[in-house]
């Protein structure tokens, strides 16, 4: 099974740090944020990783190389300035990802979600006909309304009025068929694809009650470093 790390964002809310350094290379515990994903993916049994990039992408390639230092094979999907949004970036990278379900991780989150489980989920997607499986987390203070509803059946639906929605973690397993109508190299958002699939009952998910942080601001980068310092010896 292959994995893709989304690393094409400009990181506007991280400026001025991201004026000269791409957000995935900002350090948590002295280690580039993206490297935390690489280490955990390798430990989970992944070997082939695709990384997309746009802003200062050459720094990402120069830093990570071909992945050999991590026991991985890394391929890069370079995007035009400004990026292609999530669905556009994934659709453009599909030739590298293959014809079977793959794991996708937002490069700007820090989490202890168990990537080992993605391999089993990949097989389940093939058998069930579902197009996506998402990990949902408790709503953070900066996103209190949440994104989606997790049903007792394990299916995910759009957020319903007066119900307890959860936040999409930015970690999911996707079947390539989800992106069949998206042209490569064209900007496209992921949310409309997911909502359409949800309406057809083709998105499953699970609740993650462990650690998750959207490292989207300088303050949250500080929080990430505090968490790492407190937990690195555990």
Buried (B, 14 or more C-beta within 10 A) or exposed (E): BBBBBBBBBBBEBBEEBBEEBBBBBBBBBEEBBBBBBBBBBBEBEBBBBBBBBBBBBEBBBEBBEEBEEBEBBBBBBBBEEEBBBBBBBBBBBBEBBEEEBBBBBBBBBBBEBEBEBBBEBBEEBEEEEBBBBBBBBEBBEEEEEBBBBBEEEEBBBBBEEEEEBBBBBBBBBBBBBBBEEBEBEEBBEBBEBBBBBBEEBBBBBBEBEEEBBBBBEBEBBEBBBEBBEEEEEE
